[in-house]
């Protein structure tokens, strides 16, 4: 007996089984023979031919066989039809994630159905596309169970916010055909960082300074910050070296993002003032402070400073025990004048006062008083002004009538030099109105 089965292109020969049968395949033709004798009215043993089904096969497929031999002259044939059940893959509802870090993990899932019911075989491969360009690497799920498949997709670093297409491809198991779906999306939402200021609300006339441009964001390596303000009615970019004249400003910090983050901005008020406070310290320095205590400028001065005063152009005069006993410091920290010991009787100065003409009065430890112009020229003799009433003078001040008042620590007395100086306004009024030397 010879049985011939010409296979459909969807099938490939795999194996056979059946007592007494022998089979071989050539291309799509499978030929099986059985040399056993059979008694009239009996049947040959059952022959089973196993085939592999193509992953792309689906629908109704016919299979025909012929049988000839065993003393029968004619050829007998029969045809049967089988149905290949095709699986359908559909990605789950649209996915949404918020970008947080580079190479973050995003869960993706899909459902797989077939007309035979729940699918429990095969895998699903996920890919994400921006248009025709794939983003990152594909990922494959474990075995589909209960029709469900899931995998963890890595969102590559630098991926920007936007809407991306998810492709879910079913890699079929036995009895199913492959399928693909790309009708769903991955929505990536960018982060809007928070800008935080460490505010310096008041500074002295001069550069904007790094202490003013001090906004930060709550993310790392995520972008840059630029600054601007309105100067003369025009929005102007500013840096740490931009000069801001006295006035009121609103400083704007703008965050310029890397991919995955949103642009944002924040503002901080700033007052640039012409007023300042100067101090001297025992370590040998002078410092200019704004009203909030923020240090604007400092001046190195060897020796312990003992006294300080401000002239009518805002320069600071300090007296101490260094090589230069009297030093003038400008608003930007330079030294227009430095006066050494012996000049105008200067000797171990202890107190300093500025009169209405910016003349500098200094009390000396050798019981004398020195006087200098605002240019540092001595107006007092080489031994200073002396008087029997002076005894280790320390503090000195000029009143509204131009008299110079000197406190003597040597004999616990006060000396008044009547009308010797140009009258001055009270310090508080002079500083506020910037009218040093004028009566209120």
Secondary structure, DSSP 4 states (H G I P E B T S, - for coil): -EEEEE--TTEEEEEEE-TTEEEEEETTEEEEEE-----TT--PPP-EEEEEEPTT--EEEEEEEEEEETTEEEEEEEEEEEEE--EEEEE-SPEEEE--STTEEEEEEEEEEETTEE--S-EEEEEEEETTEE-S--EE-S--BTTEEEEEEEE-TTPPSEEEEEEEEEE--TT---EEEEEEEEEEEPB-PPEEE----EEESEE--TTTS-EEESSSSSEEEEEEEEETTEEEEE-TT-EE-SEEEEEEEEEEEPTTB--EEEEEEEEEES--EEEEETTTEEEEE-TTS-EEEEEE-SS-EEEEEE-TTS-EEEEESSSEEEEEE-TTS--SEEEETTGGG--SEEEEEE-TT--EEEEETTTEEEEE-TTS-B-S-TT-B--TT-SSEEEEEE-TTS-EEEEETTTTEEEEETT-S-----HHHHHHHT-TTS--
